[in-house]
């Protein structure tokens, strides 16, 4: 706990963007750099989460932690640690590849191509982390009207056709052209890209990924399934966790965030998502949205 006099002294001498708040998030002290970034902040004004999210470099110090803060800090710290760990892997491999390229007799072209792939993986991870952060801070609106699903399905399948051919995975589309889902086009595209790419990556050569959109009186359904090896019973409950990858997935170049993003988008739109699997049954992921 920091008293108010010490907080003002600390803020006055701090060269960073520092704001000191009380347990109700009211401003107690502000450093000069934070004042330049945020404008004139009067003491006693409550600093909202929107302002804090708009300024991610802002350092926030509490005189006394609010009741809900410790859990939030624990979650944020765990997420940050996971991101740091996931980024170290491609960066470490990239360093090895670059060092190998400097050795006599090395195949520089091949090593540079592999290095490019590592950079792409790191970029994909960063993009996924930033996108998930936007979803959680509410900057990305998920449900805004509804979108006819079939055109988006066909667009996404076409964009992933080369990847599917390379993986020897056939994509079978069974989309009712009348069905609309309560998602913005971009959000529906994100969900489909992640689900179909997941099947292409893990189903295995010779398998089929089925994309189905249907509707009943009670709900609209988006189902993406494959007839690959499936997922073990111990792994199934963890599929939607951030950065979780099963035994088979650990050898792939996925970010481990795709299904977490799918779950966040679907639930934010009022739907629910579940995964089922079994021996030789492949993996099936269903997103169900309540009927209008």
Secondary structure, 3 states (H helix, E strand, C coil): CCCHHHHHHHHHHCCCCEEEECCCCEEEEECHHHHHHHCCCCCCCECCHHHHHHCCCCEEEECCCCCCHHHHHHHHHHHHHHHHHHHHHHHHHHHHHHHHHCCCCCCHHHHHHHHHHHHHHHHHHHHHHHHHHHHHCCCCCCCCCCEEHHHHHHHHHHHCHHHHHHHCCEEEEEECCCCEECCCHHHHHHHHHHHHHHHHHHCCCCCEEEEEEEECCCEEEEEEEECCCCCCHHHHCCCCCCCCCCCCHHHCCCCCCHHHHHHHHHHHCCCEEEEEEECCCEEEEEEEEECC
